[in-house]
Amino acid sequence: MRILRLALGVFMTVQAISGSDFLLGMLGLILLLQAFYNVGCCGTYGCDINQSPGKQASVPKSTEDITFEEVK
């Protein structure tokens, strides 16, 4: 994934310079920085949220029998 980001970043940056496209250049630089620092949302636990094992969930896990009363 890192090599793919690097290749796309180089390609997009070169195309942006040759075509004077600012937005494409910014996207190319972002991909280059992701490849350089090896960061991104692709990978193991890349988008995972941090959960503390000691905290309880706000919704109780036990279920109770619910009785319904039909209204006519």
C-alpha positions, 0 to 999 in steps of 0.5 A: 500500500505504501508503494502504491501511495508513493507511485500515485503521489509521484504521478499526480504531482508530476501531472499537476506540475506539467498541467499547472493544476493546484488541486491535483498537486495538493492531492499528490503531495498528500499521497506522498506524505502518507507514503513517506510517513507510512500513515493512512487509513488502510491497514490493520486497525487503521480506522479502529476506535480506541476503547478502554477495557475498564469502561462499561458500555452505556447500554446494559448488556442484560435483556429483560422480558418485556410485556406488551399490552394491546390497546384497542 
